[in-house]
Amino acid sequence: MHKTVLLFCLAFLFGQCAEPGDSESPQLIVLGIAQDAGYPQAGCAKECCVGPWTDHNQRRYVAALAVTDPASNQRWLLDATPDIKDQIRLLDEMNAGHQLTPLDGIFLTHAHIGHYTGLMQLGREVMGAKSIPVFAMPRMVSYLTNNGPWSQLVSLNNIVLQPLSDKKAVKCSKSIRITPFLVPHRDEFSETVGYHIEGPNRSAIYIPDIDKWEKWDESIEEWIAKVEIALLDGTFFANGEIPGRDMAQIPHPFIEESMQRFATLPERERNKIYFIHLNHTNPALAPDSDAQKQIKQAGFKLAEQGQIFGL
């Protein structure tokens, strides 16, 4: 199948909006938009999960990105999710016109289950990967080195850990730079970072998890101004979304809070913002929901699985 036709078919399947651009240039690809447990979530029989249990087209993988550089024949993942096998397959299909290497690296954000446990698929029980670079902050490197089964990936050389430093860029190729930056989150086992992804023409930030914008010692508005694409934590739509649980114990900026905070930004700045990492309870996941309409009417967007951004 011709690549243009294939991408159109994938766009139709996942409801994504592929931005126009040169497919031979670097791209940022959304491989999933859901919170760590995916959509639907295991054990959920509530109304929020009825649709995706019965209609597979409504299902969404755990939040992750890919960066591809056809010129250098390379590709990288941002986060290794429990859905990594399906996400690599999706990436293969979307890049069917290029002979890209299996994976040239994985950049991890932190040690919560949706963001690193996909590494298990690289071990000898599955892919038997050879020396895939895994970029992580120092505590994350220590966690993977000193705790099984992850330590076996290191000892068998399935992965090669590459320590990151706050705000120190990694030059992935002639055209791509990826820079981690620390953000406040529940750091039980590791630091938490977002990423600044720079291509030759455009750049993006990816912050799937942060406690609250006001807890960060940096200005999210200044970051938004620096980039063309801002993929931001949209885990919960509003307070009270999970009955019977103290949501202060799982802090995230509610989408309602973010929209209120960013309401005074110029339209061109609001249009850069794509909410990602949506929990299964988030009403914005439901097709044509009031939550979706509120987000769009306010000038913001939801990230879509399979979405392509030219870099």
N, C-alpha and C positions, 0 to 999 in steps of 0.2 A: 504494500500500500504506500502511495506517495506520502511523504512526511506531512505536507500541508493538510491532506485529507485526514491523516491519522490524528493530528492535533485538533482538527475540527470535531472529529468523533469523540475524542476525550473531553473536549470542552462541553459538548452536548451532554455527555454522560454525567460529568461532575458539576454541571451548572457553572463552570468557571468562565472568567472573562480574560482571554489571553490578550495582552496588550500588543499592539502592532510593533514590529521591530524586525531586525535582521536576525534570523535564526542561526546565523554563523557567528554572531557576537555572544558574549557572556550573557547568561540568563540566571535569574533567581526564580525557583519553582517551589510552590507551596505543595508539600506532600501530605499534609494533614492539618486539621484545624481544631481538633478536640482536646480536652483536658487529658491528663495522664492515662485515664482508664478507657478512653475512646468513647464512641457514640454508636450504639447504646452501650451502657455500662453493665458489667457482670452483676447478676443478681437483681437488676432493676426491672420491676414489673409495673412501675408507675406509668401514668399517662404520657410523661415526657419521652419514654422509650418505646411505647407501643408502635409508633410509626416505623422506626428503623428496625425493630425486630421482624416486622412483617414485610417491609419494603426495603430491600437491600440497597436501592439507589439512595436512600436517605442516610445510610451509614457513613461515618466519617472516621478517618484514621487519626491517631494522636498527632498533635502539632509537631511539625518538623519542616525543614526547608532543605533544598538542594541548590547548590551553585554549580553551574556548568560553564566550561570554557572550551568550546569546540576548537579554537585555534591552537590550544596546547594539548588537546585531547585529554582533558581532565575533568573530574567532578568530585564534589565534596558534599557531605551531609552536615547539617546543623541539627544535632541531637540524634540519638539512636533509640528509637521508640519500640514498644512492644509490637508495633505493626511494621517493623523494618523490612520484613520479607516482601510484604505487599507494596511497600513504598519503593523498594529497589526495583521491583517489577514494573511499577507505574513509571518510574524514572527511565527504565530501559525502553518502555514503549514510547514515551514522549521523545526519546532521543534515538529513535530507530534509524534515522538517517546518518548517524555518526557512529564510528567504531571507537567508543569511549572505553577507557579502562574501567575495571569493576568499581573501585572506589579509591580515590587518592587521599582521602582523609576524612575524619569525623571530628567535628567540633562540639564538645559537650557544654551544656549550660550549667548543670548541677546534678546532684545525686538524689533526685526524687524519681520514682519508678518510671514515669513516662519519658524520661530524658536520657537514660543510659542503659536500661535493661535489655535493649535490643542488641547490645554487644554480644550477648550469648549466642546469637546466630552466626557469629564469626568463628566460633570454636570448632574443634575437631569433630564434634557430633553433627555439625551442619556444614558450613561453608569451608572449614579448614583454611581460613584466610592466611595470607602470608604478609606479615609485617605492615599491616595497615596503620598509618599514623593516626593516633587518637590524641587530639589536642584538648588539654584540660588544665584547670588551675591547680596550684600545689596541693591543697587538701584533697581534691578529687583524684589527683595522681596517687597520693598516698593511700587513699581509700581503695582504689582499684588494685594497687600493688600488694596490699596487706590483707585483703579479704577475698576468700573464695566465694564463688567460682571464678571471679574476675582475675584473680592472681594467676590462674592457669592460662588465661589468654596471654598474659605477659610472659610467663615462663616458657610457653610453647611458641612464642614469637608470632602468635596470630595477630597481635597488635603491638605497636611500639608507641609508648606514651611520650608525648611531646609537651613539656610544661609550658604553660602560658603565664604571662604577666599582665597585670591590669594596665590597659591602654597601650600595650606594646603590640604593634601590628605584625601579622604573619603575612609575608608576601607569598601567596599561593602560586601565582603565575605572573607573567608580564602584565596581565590585565586585571588581576584580582588581588585585593588585600582584605583580610578579615581581622578585626581588632576586638578583643574582649574588653568589657568594662563592668566593674562590680556594681551590683544592685542589692538593696536590702531584701532578704527573704528568709524563710525558715531554714537556716543553714545547719541542720543537725549533723550532716556527714560531710558537707563540702561547702565551698563558696558558691554563690550564684552570680552568673554573668549574663549580660545581654551581648549582642554583637553588632558591630558596625561593618557592613559589607560594602566594599567600594569596587565599582567597575570602572571602565574607561569613560563612561558617559553619565552614569547615575549611581547613587548609593542608597542604602537602606539601613534601618536599624531593626533589630529583632529582640523584643523583650517579652518572652512568653510568661514569665513569672516575676512579680515584684510585689512587695507587701502593700505599700501605698505610695503614690507619687510624692506626697509631702514628707515621707520618711527618707527619701533619697536626697543626698547632698548636692545633687545636680538638678538642673532645670530640664524637665522633659520638653518644654516648649522650645528651648534652645536647640535641643537635639532634633526636634521635628523640623526646625528651620534649616538645619544643615543638610537634610537629606530629601530625596524625592519620594521615598516609600517608608512608612512607619508601621511595622507590624507589632501591635501592642497588646498587652495582657487584657483579655476580655473574659476571664474565667466565669465570673458571675455577672448577671445583668443588674440585680438589685439586692439590697439587704433583705433577709428573711426568705431567701430562695430555697434554703434547706431547712425545713421545719424540724424543730427539736434539737438543732445543733447551734452552738455558739459560733457564729461566723467570724468572730474576732480571733478564734483559734486557727482559722484558715484565711488570713488576710490577703486580699487582692483588691485592686481598685475596681469597684463596681463600674460597669459600663455607664450606668446613669451618672455616677460621680465624674467619670472621665468626660462625658459629654458636657456636663455642666462646667467643668474646669476649662474645657477647650472651646466653649461656646463663643467666646469673644475673639477667637483666632480668625483671621481672614479666611474666606471660603477656600482659597487655594491651599492653605495650610491644613484645614479640616479634611480636604479631599485626599490628603496624603495618608490619612490614618485608616488602618485596617485592623479590626479587632480579631484576635486569634486566641487559641487555647481555651475554647468554650467548654464549660462543664456540661454534663448530660442534662442537668436541670435548667440550663440557660434557655429561656424561651426564644432567644434569637436563633437557635438552631432549627426551630420549626419553620417550615416553608410558609411564607406569606403571613407570618405572625405579626402582631402589633409591635412587638419588640424590634423586629426587622424593619418595619415601617418607620418607627421612631428614629432608628439609627440613620436610615437613608434620608429622611426628611431633615435631619439635623446636619446633613452634609458629610457624614462619616460612612464607612464601608465595613463589610465583613470580609475577611479573607475567605477564599474559596479553594477547596481541594483541587489541585491541578492547575491553579492560576500561575501564569507566567509573567514575569516582569523583565523587560530588557534592562541590562546594566551597561 
